[in-house]
Amino acid sequence: MNRPPAQAKLSGLPFRGLTVLMPHLFPGFSGSIISVAIIGGMWIFRRATKKFSTYNLGPGGNPLAYEPIMNRYIRLAELMVGIGTISVIFLVTSSAIRDVSSGRIAWIFASPMIIIAASVLYGICFVASQILTFEDVLHGNPHTANSYALNETLGFSGLLCFIIGYIWLILAAINMHDAAIGKWTLGLSDEVTKTLIEKILGWPIAVIVICLLFRRSLGTLLGRIRGFTAKLPGGSELNASLSAAAQNKPSTQEEDQLASLNPMQNLLPLEEPLRQRRELVKARGAGVEIVSNQVHDIKSDLAKLQFSLNTDETTEILIRQLAVTQLALRAEITYRLIFGSQIRALQMLNELPSNEVSIQPIYEKAVNDEPEFYQGYSFQNWLDFLLKQLLIIHQNNKYAVTLYGKDFLVWFTSGSLPIKAH
């Protein structure tokens, strides 16, 4: 390469009969500096925004509530890492960006490739940092400002490098001129430019668009994949397969749609009481024919409504339906135990919070009407039932109906249930 005396940092590269002049210290120098500058600048910016020494991990300080949020972040990072990794492999093995005479990759593509590779590295570190932070907080350690800033830095840096890398790659694949030092041109032929755009740059964009449009269907499809083989440019192959345990899993349609436990939870040590509770929950209803029939009906209804079992949306719907069912069962049990006089007291308190003096006449009337029924059952016992069932609450020397108490009255009224005589 010839370097003019006035432009010691300029180098020439023959590219299919053309010469490209570009200022650089070594191929990929600009990309290396930008990759380091992005993560360094991002760390300074994100750390400066942290005004407290510790922060909550998850809504309300509950780290388990952060897990579904973390899973979405990790899936986005995995998508970025996957696309970036395969892009670099395709670029390294492609002949479209190689110099004909030397067979080497044109140096102008080195910087964008390094930035894309940096996005992959930052993405992997982001996933690892998320998991380690989650485990650390579950073990009782605080979620520090440094940990918070580090996760943000790795995530945003990876995403920014991913975007900049592909934009730079596109610019490197088309004709450019009027650079900052003198004038230089990258005179790629129309044929080479078309090859770069269609075969090297087009497919990542298409993959992103397809994943966004068909993310639900792809989630179900990916759960059925047992392995794959990809032929890369240059004759090499990329093989991957799932574990033997996953390959031996039943592949019926219903089993394929079952959402598996998050692998993160299997990595965490379980205390013995928690382990026992988990086993009890897993065993409840197992092997009971009527329960199995009901499970089948629920799956059938979800399939008819086109809700896939392995999506966050369906999980949220099922949890909400379970909450509604549990509240209905709770109301049924409350109604079976509560006295008619206590329902009247609830109705009065629902209109206006009152003290004991205002409530006691309702109890005394019930005792006068049915003295044998209430024999040995004091006013305090009568009132404690409402408190222990969380139907009312005592505050500021008055009794008021709780949220559950209001919901019970709505359930009672909408069902047109009779008030018990006693």
Secondary structure, DSSP 8 states (H G I E B T S, - for coil): ----TT-TTEEEEEETTEEEEEE-SSTTHHHHHHHHHHHHHHHHHHHHT--SSEE-SSGGG-HHHHHHHHHHHHHHHHHHHHHHHHHHHHHHH-STTB-TTT--B-GGGHHHHHHHHHHHHHHHHHHHHHHHHHHHHHTT--EEHHHHHHHHHHHHHHHHHHHHHHHHHHHHTS-----SSS-------HHHHHHIIIIIIHHHHHHHHHHHHTHHHHHHHHTT--EEEEE-TTS-EEEEE--HHHHTS---HHHHHS----HHHHHS---HHHHHHHHHHHHTTTT-HHHHHHHHHHHHHHHHTT--TTSHHHHHHHHHHHHHHHHHHHHHHHHHH--HHHHHHHHHHHHS-B-HHHHHHHHHHHHHH-TTTTTT--HHHHHHHHHHTTSEEEETTEEEE-HHHHHHHHHHHHTT------
